[in-house]
Amino acid sequence: MKNIFAVFVLLLASSAFSHNVTTSKGIEYPSYLLLVNDNEHGKIEVFCAEKKNGAGDISCNFEQTVVKHVDSKNLIDSLQDIHAKPESEIKKEVTAFCHLLDEDHGLQKRLEVNYTNAKGYLEKEFQLAFKSLCKNPSKANLTALKEVEISKNAATCKLFNQKYVQDYSYDSSSKIWIHKSKPDYSSSAHNCGFIDIGYLERDKRPDYKNWAWNYTTKKIVTNKRGFYLVGKCSDLTKGKDAVQHPVIYYSAFAQKAEYNQYLNCQYIDFSR
C-alpha cells in the first residue's frame, strides 16, 4: 500500500503545478505548467490555450525566470595582470584613479562615511579595501580589493526574465506536442537562421504520467556559412545540426528537478 502522505502530495502537486484540458479534437494538453531545471536555477511558467484555427493547435505563453551568480572571470584574469606589473606602475595607476574619482565624486569622503553603513559583511569589506587601497596604493592592496570583489560576486545573484510565445501542433505518432519555428534571419547580430524546436510531452514515469509534463527545447542552425556577433555560425554547431544539447524542464514536484533550490545570494544585482 502506498504511503497516504505520498499520495496526497502527488495529488496536491498535480493541481498546483499543472492543469490539463482537452482540445476540440479530443487531445489533452497542459493549460498551465510550472517547470524547473536544476542546471539553470530558474523556473518557467507556461500558459496554453487552443488556437481558433480549427486544427486543434495550441498557443503557449512562456514566462521564464533564471537566477545566476555574477561572473568573476574578468576579475580572476585581472589578478594575473596585477601580479605581472611592476609595483611602481601599480602605484602610479591606482593613485591617478583614486585622485580622479575623489576629484569628480568625493570618493574618499563618501567612503569615510558610508562604509560603516554598508549592508552585509562583504560590502563593508569591499569599501574598507577600497579605502585602504587609495590611502596606500600597492600591489598587495589592489589584489586584496579584487579578492573581496570576487568573494562578493560569488554571493551576488542576477535575475534574468524573458517572455515568448510558441505555437504547438500535436504529433499523433509520437503523442508529443511539437513547436518548430521558421528560420530566423532577422537579428542584426547574426544570420545563422536559427530554428527553435520545442516539445511538450507526458512524463513517462507511472506516478507522474497522469499530470506531469516535460518541456524540451533546442536551437538548430540552418545557415552554417553565416556569421553571428563573434564568429561563424558553423562554430556553434561543432559539426552537428543543433546549436545546443536539448534542455529539458520538468514539472515542479516531479522529483527529477528541485523546485526549492539553494543559492548563496546575499546580494541581488538588478542592473542590466
C-alpha positions in Angstrom: 0.0 0.0 0.0 1.3 3.4 -0.9 2.1 5.9 1.8 -1.0 8.0 2.2 1.0 11.2 2.6 2.9 10.5 -0.6 -0.4 10.0 -2.5 -1.7 13.3 -1.0 1.5 15.1 -2.1 1.1 13.9 -5.7 -2.5 15.0 -5.8 -1.6 18.4 -4.5 1.3 18.7 -7.0 -1.0 17.7 -9.9 -3.3 20.6 -9.1 -0.7 23.2 -8.1 1.9 22.7 -10.8 -0.1 21.6 -13.9 -3.6 21.7 -15.2 -4.7 19.6 -18.1 -7.6 20.2 -20.5 -8.7 18.8 -23.9 -8.8 20.4 -27.3 -11.9 20.3 -29.6 -10.1 17.3 -31.3 -10.1 15.4 -28.0 -6.3 15.8 -27.4 -5.2 16.5 -23.9 -2.7 19.4 -23.3 -1.5 21.4 -20.3 -3.2 24.7 -19.9 -0.8 25.6 -17.1 2.7 24.3 -16.2 5.3 25.3 -13.6 8.6 23.9 -14.9 12.1 23.7 -13.3 15.6 22.8 -14.3 18.4 22.3 -11.8 21.2 23.4 -14.0 19.6 26.8 -14.7 18.4 27.6 -11.2 15.1 29.0 -12.5 11.6 28.3 -13.5 9.3 28.6 -16.5 5.5 29.2 -16.2 3.6 28.1 -19.2 0.0 29.2 -20.1 -1.5 27.3 -23.1 -4.9 27.6 -24.9 -6.3 26.1 -28.0 -6.0 28.3 -31.1 -9.1 29.2 -33.1 -7.8 27.8 -36.3 -9.9 24.6 -36.5 -6.8 22.4 -36.5 -6.7 21.7 -32.7 -3.3 23.5 -32.3 -2.4 25.3 -29.1 -0.6 28.5 -28.4 1.6 28.8 -25.3 2.9 31.8 -23.4 6.2 31.2 -21.6 7.5 33.3 -18.7 11.0 32.3 -17.8 13.0 33.5 -14.7 16.6 32.4 -14.2 18.9 33.2 -11.3 22.7 33.3 -12.0 25.7 34.3 -10.0 27.7 37.3 -11.2 30.6 36.1 -13.4 34.1 36.8 -11.9 36.1 35.6 -14.8 37.4 39.1 -15.8 38.3 39.8 -12.1 40.2 36.5 -11.9 42.1 37.3 -15.1 42.9 40.7 -13.8 44.7 39.2 -10.8 47.3 37.8 -13.3 47.7 41.2 -14.8 48.3 42.7 -11.4 51.0 40.2 -10.5 52.8 40.7 -13.8 53.0 44.5 -13.4 55.8 46.3 -11.5 54.9 47.8 -8.1 55.7 51.3 -9.3 53.3 51.0 -12.2 50.5 49.8 -10.0 51.1 52.6 -7.5 51.0 55.2 -10.4 47.8 53.8 -11.9 45.9 53.5 -8.6 47.0 56.9 -7.4 45.7 58.5 -10.6 42.4 56.6 -10.5 41.7 57.4 -6.8 42.6 61.1 -7.4 40.3 61.3 -10.4 37.3 59.7 -8.6 37.9 61.8 -5.5 38.1 64.9 -7.6 34.9 64.1 -9.5 32.7 62.4 -6.9 34.3 63.0 -3.5 35.0 59.3 -3.3 37.3 59.4 -0.2 34.8 61.5 1.8 31.9 59.1 0.9 33.9 56.1 1.9 34.7 57.6 5.2 31.0 58.0 6.0 29.4 55.1 4.1 31.5 52.1 4.9 30.1 51.9 8.5 26.5 51.9 7.0 27.2 49.2 4.4 24.8 46.3 4.1 26.4 43.0 4.8 29.9 41.9 5.7 31.3 41.7 2.2 30.0 45.1 1.3 31.9 46.6 4.3 35.0 44.6 3.4 34.9 46.0 -0.1 34.6 49.6 1.0 37.3 49.2 3.6 39.6 47.5 1.0 38.9 50.4 -1.4 39.7 52.9 1.3 43.0 51.1 2.2 44.0 51.0 -1.5 43.5 54.7 -2.1 45.4 55.5 1.1 48.2 53.1 0.4 48.4 52.3 -3.4 50.2 48.9 -3.7 50.1 45.6 -5.5 49.1 43.8 -2.3 46.1 46.2 -1.5 44.9 46.1 -5.1 45.0 42.3 -5.0 43.1 42.3 -1.7 40.4 44.6 -3.3 40.0 42.2 -6.3 39.7 39.2 -4.0 37.0 40.9 -2.0 35.2 41.7 -5.3 35.4 38.0 -6.3 34.0 36.9 -3.0 31.2 39.4 -3.3 30.4 38.2 -6.8 30.2 34.6 -5.5 27.4 35.8 -3.1 25.7 38.1 -5.7 22.9 36.9 -8.0 21.3 38.4 -11.0 17.7 37.8 -12.2 17.0 37.2 -15.9 13.5 37.3 -17.3 12.1 36.7 -20.7 8.7 36.1 -22.2 8.0 34.3 -25.5 5.1 32.6 -27.4 5.2 29.3 -29.1 2.5 27.5 -31.2 2.3 23.7 -31.0 0.8 21.0 -33.2 0.1 17.5 -31.9 2.0 14.6 -33.5 -0.2 11.6 -33.1 2.6 9.1 -33.9 4.8 10.2 -31.1 2.0 11.6 -28.9 4.0 14.8 -28.4 3.1 18.5 -28.9 5.7 20.0 -31.2 6.8 23.6 -31.9 9.1 24.4 -34.9 9.8 28.0 -35.8 10.7 29.3 -39.2 14.4 30.1 -39.7 15.3 33.5 -38.1 17.5 35.8 -40.1 16.0 39.0 -38.6 18.6 39.7 -35.9 21.3 42.3 -36.6 23.6 40.2 -34.6 23.5 37.1 -36.8 22.2 35.5 -40.0 22.5 31.9 -38.8 18.9 31.1 -39.5 18.1 29.7 -36.1 15.1 27.4 -35.7 13.6 27.0 -32.3 12.4 23.5 -31.5 10.1 22.7 -28.6 8.4 19.6 -27.3 5.7 19.2 -24.7 5.3 15.5 -23.7 4.0 13.5 -20.8 6.4 12.4 -18.1 6.5 8.6 -18.7 7.0 7.6 -15.1 4.0 5.7 -13.6 3.5 8.1 -10.7 3.6 11.2 -12.8 2.3 10.3 -16.3 -1.3 11.4 -15.4 -0.3 15.0 -14.7 3.4 15.9 -15.1 4.8 17.2 -18.4 8.3 17.6 -19.7 9.4 20.6 -21.9 12.4 20.1 -24.2 13.9 23.0 -26.1 16.8 23.3 -28.5 18.0 25.5 -31.4 19.2 24.4 -34.9 21.4 26.4 -37.3 20.2 26.3 -40.9 22.9 28.7 -42.4 26.3 27.3 -41.3 28.0 29.7 -43.7 26.6 32.7 -41.9 28.1 34.8 -39.2 27.0 35.8 -35.8 28.2 38.5 -33.4 31.6 37.0 -32.5 32.2 34.3 -35.1 31.0 31.9 -37.7 27.6 30.1 -37.4 29.4 26.8 -38.1 31.4 27.3 -34.9 28.2 27.0 -32.9 27.3 23.5 -34.3 30.7 21.8 -33.9 29.9 19.6 -36.8 26.3 18.9 -35.7 23.0 20.4 -36.7 21.9 21.5 -33.2 23.4 24.6 -31.6 22.9 23.3 -28.1 22.1 20.0 -26.4 18.4 19.7 -25.7 17.5 21.3 -22.4 14.8 19.5 -20.5 12.5 21.1 -17.9 10.4 19.0 -15.6 7.1 19.7 -13.8 7.8 21.1 -10.4 7.4 18.4 -7.7 8.1 15.6 -10.2 11.3 14.9 -8.2 13.7 14.9 -11.2 14.4 18.6 -10.5 14.2 20.5 -7.2 11.9 23.5 -7.2 13.3 24.6 -3.9 16.9 25.3 -4.8 19.7 26.6 -2.6 21.8 29.5 -3.9 24.2 31.7 -1.9 22.6 35.0 -2.8 23.5 37.6 -0.1 23.1 40.3 -2.7 20.8 40.8 -5.7 22.1 42.8 -8.7 19.2 44.4 -10.6 21.4 46.1 -13.1 21.4 45.1 -16.8 
